[in-house]
Amino acid sequence: MELLRQQIATARQSLFSEEILDMSQFMQLERLEDKDSPNFVEQTLSLYFSDATKAIAAIEQALMPSEFVLLDFNKLGIQLHRLKGSSASVGAKKVLTRVIKALECCRKGDMEGCKAAVRILKQDYNTLRDRLQTYFQLLQSQARFAET
């Protein structure tokens, strides 16, 4: 059990030290958990992942103009702003930084810069999702172990 606690602490701290998550925002989410909603953080982030996956797909779609459809920076900006808000609310620090970079490129009309920023954004989003899934699995193991 002690090894599991140590793994959880290490996984959690690495999310902060690698600036994948904003510590204060994530801790605010953690404080909202109670006996009535013991999995609040996991459920909140699950919703974020569902919405962010859709938003990233919409952003990528907006970045693929055809010969018949020009790149709509306004539509792209709307999708990026949605992702920016949800990322900020859950403390997805690296994702938020990449969204801001993509927005800057969008404002400048820099399609190639925006595409590059979105590629990195997607990588950081996948890292966040994978690392948090591992963290939540460790927490679930701890909860199961405590029940026995």
Backbone as numpy.savetxt, mean C-alpha at the origin, in Angstrom:
# Nx Ny Nz CAx CAy CAz Cx Cy Cz
7.04 -20.05 21.38 6.21 -18.86 21.38 7.09 -17.59 21.38
8.20 -17.67 22.11 9.10 -16.51 22.16 9.71 -16.23 20.80
10.07 -17.29 20.07 10.63 -17.12 18.73 9.60 -16.46 17.81
8.36 -16.87 17.93 7.29 -16.29 17.12 7.10 -14.81 17.45
7.12 -14.47 18.72 7.01 -13.06 19.14 8.16 -12.23 18.56
9.34 -12.82 18.56 10.51 -12.13 18.03 10.38 -11.94 16.51
9.87 -12.95 15.82 9.67 -12.85 14.37 8.65 -11.75 14.05
7.60 -11.68 14.84 6.57 -10.65 14.64 7.17 -9.27 14.85
7.91 -9.11 15.93 8.53 -7.81 16.24 9.52 -7.40 15.15
10.30 -8.34 14.67 11.28 -8.06 13.62 10.58 -7.69 12.31
9.54 -8.45 11.95 8.80 -8.16 10.71 8.15 -6.79 10.78
7.57 -6.47 11.92 6.91 -5.17 12.10 7.92 -4.03 12.03
9.02 -4.17 12.74 10.04 -3.12 12.77 10.66 -2.90 11.40
10.85 -3.98 10.65 11.45 -3.82 9.32 10.54 -3.04 8.38
9.23 -3.16 8.56 8.30 -2.37 7.74 8.49 -0.87 7.98
8.84 -0.53 9.21 9.08 0.88 9.55 10.49 1.33 9.15
11.49 0.51 9.50 12.87 0.92 9.24 13.18 1.00 7.74
12.50 0.19 6.95 12.67 0.24 5.49 11.73 1.26 4.85
11.00 1.97 5.70 10.06 3.02 5.29 9.00 2.52 4.32
8.63 1.26 4.47 7.52 0.70 3.70 6.22 1.23 4.29
6.18 1.30 5.62 5.02 1.83 6.34 5.42 3.04 7.17
4.48 3.96 7.32 4.65 5.09 8.22 4.26 4.61 9.63
5.21 4.68 10.54 5.00 4.13 11.88 3.82 4.78 12.59
3.73 6.08 12.61 2.67 6.74 13.39 1.29 6.43 12.80
1.17 6.41 11.50 -0.13 6.12 10.89 -0.54 4.68 11.16
0.39 3.76 11.04 0.09 2.35 11.28 -0.26 2.11 12.74
0.44 2.79 13.64 0.13 2.64 15.06 -1.25 3.21 15.39
-1.66 4.25 14.69 -3.02 4.77 14.88 -4.04 3.71 14.49
-3.80 3.02 13.39 -4.70 1.93 12.99 -4.72 0.83 14.06
-3.55 0.49 14.56 -3.47 -0.56 15.59 -4.25 -0.18 16.84
-4.24 1.10 17.20 -4.96 1.54 18.39 -6.47 1.41 18.22
-6.95 1.30 17.00 -8.39 1.16 16.75 -8.87 -0.28 16.94
-7.94 -1.20 17.08 -8.34 -2.59 17.34 -8.79 -2.73 18.80
-9.82 -3.52 18.99 -10.28 -3.82 20.34 -10.94 -5.20 20.32
-11.55 -5.60 21.42 -12.14 -6.94 21.49 -13.29 -7.12 20.51
-13.95 -6.02 20.15 -15.05 -6.10 19.19 -14.56 -6.17 17.75
-13.39 -5.68 17.50 -12.81 -5.74 16.15 -11.31 -6.05 16.25
-10.98 -7.30 16.64 -9.58 -7.65 16.88 -8.72 -7.69 15.62
-9.34 -7.78 14.46 -8.59 -7.84 13.20 -8.78 -6.58 12.37
-9.01 -5.47 13.04 -9.31 -4.22 12.34 -8.22 -3.84 11.34
-6.97 -3.91 11.75 -5.87 -3.50 10.88 -5.81 -4.41 9.65
-5.88 -5.69 9.87 -5.82 -6.63 8.75 -7.00 -6.43 7.79
-8.19 -6.22 8.33 -9.37 -5.99 7.49 -9.25 -4.67 6.72
-8.76 -3.64 7.39 -8.58 -2.34 6.74 -7.58 -2.44 5.59
-6.48 -3.12 5.84 -5.46 -3.26 4.80 -5.93 -4.19 3.69
-6.75 -5.15 4.01 -7.31 -6.02 2.98 -8.17 -5.20 2.02
-8.97 -4.29 2.57 -9.78 -3.39 1.73 -8.88 -2.48 0.90
-7.83 -1.96 1.54 -6.88 -1.11 0.82 -6.27 -1.87 -0.35
-5.83 -3.12 -0.11 -5.21 -3.90 -1.18 -6.18 -4.15 -2.33
-7.41 -4.42 -2.00 -8.42 -4.64 -3.03 -8.62 -3.37 -3.87
-8.79 -2.25 -3.20 -8.99 -0.98 -3.91 -7.74 -0.54 -4.67
-6.59 -0.69 -4.04 -5.34 -0.25 -4.67 -5.02 -1.08 -5.91
-5.31 -2.37 -5.87 -5.08 -3.22 -7.03 -5.90 -2.72 -8.22
-7.15 -2.38 -7.95 -8.02 -1.84 -9.01 -7.51 -0.48 -9.49
-7.10 0.36 -8.57 -6.61 1.70 -8.93 -5.35 1.60 -9.78
-4.44 0.72 -9.41 -3.20 0.56 -10.17 -3.51 0.05 -11.58
-4.45 -0.88 -11.68 -4.85 -1.38 -13.00 -5.44 -0.25 -13.85
-6.26 0.61 -13.23 -6.85 1.74 -13.95 -5.77 2.75 -14.36
-4.79 2.95 -13.50 -3.67 3.86 -13.82 -2.88 3.31 -14.99
-2.58 2.02 -14.94 -1.83 1.41 -16.05 -2.62 1.49 -17.35
-3.92 1.29 -17.27 -4.77 1.38 -18.45 -4.75 2.80 -19.01
-4.82 3.79 -18.13 -4.79 5.19 -18.56 -3.46 5.56 -19.21
-2.41 4.84 -18.84 -1.08 5.12 -19.40 -0.82 4.41 -20.73
-1.83 3.72 -21.24 -1.67 2.99 -22.50 -2.56 3.59 -23.58
-2.23 4.80 -24.01 -3.04 5.40 -25.08 -2.83 4.64 -26.39
-3.83 4.67 -27.22 -3.71 4.05 -28.53 -3.65 5.14 -29.59
-3.61 4.74 -30.83 -3.58 5.75 -31.90 -4.92 6.48 -31.97
-5.95 5.91 -31.36 -7.28 6.52 -31.40 -7.62 7.31 -30.14
-6.90 6.99 -29.05 -7.19 7.63 -27.76 -5.90 8.26 -27.23
-5.94 9.55 -26.97 -4.79 10.25 -26.41 -4.73 10.03 -24.90
-3.55 10.17 -24.35 -3.38 10.05 -22.91 -4.15 11.16 -22.22
-5.01 10.77 -21.30 -5.84 11.72 -20.56 -5.20 11.94 -19.19
-4.38 12.99 -19.07 -3.69 13.25 -17.81 -4.68 13.59 -16.69
-5.83 14.14 -17.03 -6.84 14.46 -16.02 -7.39 13.17 -15.40
-7.76 12.21 -16.23 -8.26 10.92 -15.74 -7.18 10.19 -14.93
-5.97 10.25 -15.44 -4.85 9.64 -14.74 -4.64 10.29 -13.37
-4.72 11.62 -13.34 -4.56 12.35 -12.08 -5.61 11.98 -11.05
-6.84 11.78 -11.50 -7.93 11.39 -10.59 -7.62 10.04 -9.95
-7.20 9.08 -10.77 -6.87 7.75 -10.23 -5.68 7.82 -9.27
-4.69 8.61 -9.62 -3.52 8.76 -8.75 -3.90 9.42 -7.42
-4.78 10.41 -7.46 -5.22 11.06 -6.23 -5.99 10.10 -5.33
-6.79 9.25 -5.91 -7.51 8.23 -5.11 -6.52 7.31 -4.41
-5.54 6.85 -5.16 -4.54 5.96 -4.58 -3.71 6.70 -3.53
-3.45 7.97 -3.76 -2.69 8.78 -2.81 -3.45 8.85 -1.47
-4.74 9.13 -1.52 -5.53 9.24 -0.30 -5.61 7.95 0.48
-5.87 6.86 -0.20 -5.99 5.59 0.51 -4.63 5.13 1.04
-3.57 5.38 0.29 -2.23 5.00 0.76 -1.83 5.80 1.99
-2.15 7.08 1.99 -1.85 7.92 3.16 -2.63 7.45 4.38
-3.87 7.05 4.19 -4.71 6.68 5.33 -4.26 5.40 6.02
-3.60 4.49 5.27 -3.11 3.27 5.91 -1.62 3.33 6.23
-0.97 4.42 5.84 0.46 4.56 6.15 1.38 3.87 5.17
0.92 3.64 3.94 1.75 3.00 2.91 2.76 4.02 2.38
3.81 4.22 3.13 4.74 5.33 2.92 5.45 5.30 1.56
6.03 4.17 1.19 6.74 4.10 -0.08 5.78 4.24 -1.25
4.63 3.60 -1.15 3.64 3.71 -2.22 3.21 5.17 -2.36
2.96 5.82 -1.25 2.55 7.22 -1.26 3.62 8.09 -1.93
4.87 7.87 -1.61 5.97 8.62 -2.22 5.97 8.44 -3.73
5.75 7.21 -4.19 5.75 6.93 -5.64 4.54 7.56 -6.32
3.40 7.56 -5.63 2.20 8.19 -6.20 2.45 9.68 -6.38
3.06 10.31 -5.39 3.36 11.74 -5.47 4.29 12.02 -6.65
5.29 11.16 -6.84 6.21 11.31 -7.98 5.45 11.18 -9.30
4.56 10.21 -9.39 3.77 10.02 -10.62 2.87 11.23 -10.86
2.29 11.78 -9.79 1.45 12.97 -9.92 2.26 14.16 -10.45
3.49 14.32 -9.96 4.35 15.40 -10.43 4.61 15.26 -11.93
4.90 14.04 -12.36 5.12 13.80 -13.79 3.84 14.05 -14.59
2.73 13.68 -14.03 1.44 13.89 -14.68 1.18 15.38 -14.87
1.44 16.16 -13.84 1.24 17.62 -13.91 2.12 18.26 -14.98
3.31 17.69 -15.17 4.25 18.21 -16.16 3.94 17.69 -17.57
3.01 16.74 -17.66 2.72 16.13 -18.95 3.81 15.18 -19.41
4.57 14.64 -18.46 5.69 13.74 -18.74 5.22 12.29 -18.69
4.76 11.79 -19.84 4.22 10.43 -19.89 5.27 9.38 -19.54
6.48 9.51 -20.06 7.52 8.51 -19.79 7.92 8.52 -18.31
8.03 9.71 -17.74 8.33 9.81 -16.31 7.23 9.20 -15.47
6.00 9.42 -15.88 4.86 8.87 -15.17 4.85 7.35 -15.26
5.12 6.83 -16.44 5.18 5.37 -16.62 6.26 4.75 -15.73
7.41 5.40 -15.68 8.52 4.90 -14.85 8.13 4.93 -13.37
7.50 6.03 -12.95 7.08 6.15 -11.55 6.04 5.09 -11.20
5.14 4.81 -12.11 4.09 3.81 -11.86 4.68 2.41 -11.81
5.69 2.13 -12.63 6.37 0.82 -12.56 6.96 0.60 -11.18
7.64 1.62 -10.66 8.25 1.52 -9.32 7.16 1.48 -8.26
6.12 2.27 -8.43 4.98 2.27 -7.51 4.41 0.85 -7.39
4.22 0.20 -8.52 3.66 -1.15 -8.52 4.58 -2.13 -7.78
5.88 -2.00 -7.98 6.84 -2.86 -7.26 6.75 -2.62 -5.76
6.70 -1.36 -5.36 6.61 -1.03 -3.94 5.28 -1.49 -3.35
4.22 -1.39 -4.12 2.91 -1.87 -3.67 2.95 -3.38 -3.46
3.53 -4.12 -4.40 3.63 -5.57 -4.26 4.47 -5.96 -3.05
5.55 -5.23 -2.82 6.38 -5.48 -1.64 5.57 -5.25 -0.36
4.86 -4.13 -0.31 4.01 -3.83 0.85 3.01 -4.95 1.10
2.30 -5.33 0.05 1.27 -6.37 0.18 1.88 -7.69 0.66
2.97 -8.09 0.04 3.60 -9.38 0.40 4.12 -9.36 1.83
4.78 -8.29 2.21 5.36 -8.20 3.55 4.27 -8.15 4.62
3.18 -7.41 4.34 2.09 -7.35 5.32 1.34 -8.68 5.40
1.21 -9.37 4.30 0.57 -10.69 4.36 1.38 -11.64 5.25
2.69 -11.59 5.11 3.56 -12.41 5.97 3.40 -12.00 7.43
3.39 -10.70 7.69 3.23 -10.19 9.05 1.89 -10.66 9.65
0.81 -10.55 8.89 -0.49 -10.97 9.40 -0.56 -12.48 9.60
0.13 -13.24 8.78 0.19 -14.69 8.98 0.90 -15.03 10.29
1.95 -14.29 10.59 2.64 -14.50 11.86 1.72 -14.17 13.04
0.97 -13.07 12.92 0.03 -12.71 13.98 -1.06 -13.77 14.16
-1.53 -14.33 13.05 -2.54 -15.39 13.12 -1.98 -16.64 13.78
-0.73 -16.96 13.48 -0.07 -18.10 14.13 0.04 -17.88 15.63
0.37 -16.65 16.01 0.47 -16.32 17.42 -0.90 -16.47 18.11
-1.95 -16.02 17.46 -3.30 -16.12 18.02 -3.72 -17.58 18.17
-3.41 -18.41 17.17 -3.74 -19.83 17.25 -2.96 -20.51 18.37
-1.68 -20.13 18.49 -0.82 -20.71 19.51 -1.34 -20.32 20.91
-1.82 -19.09 21.06 -2.32 -18.62 22.35 -3.62 -19.32 22.75
-4.39 -19.76 21.75 -5.66 -20.45 22.03 -5.44 -21.85 22.57
-4.28 -22.46 22.27 -4.04 -23.83 22.70 -3.43 -23.92 24.06
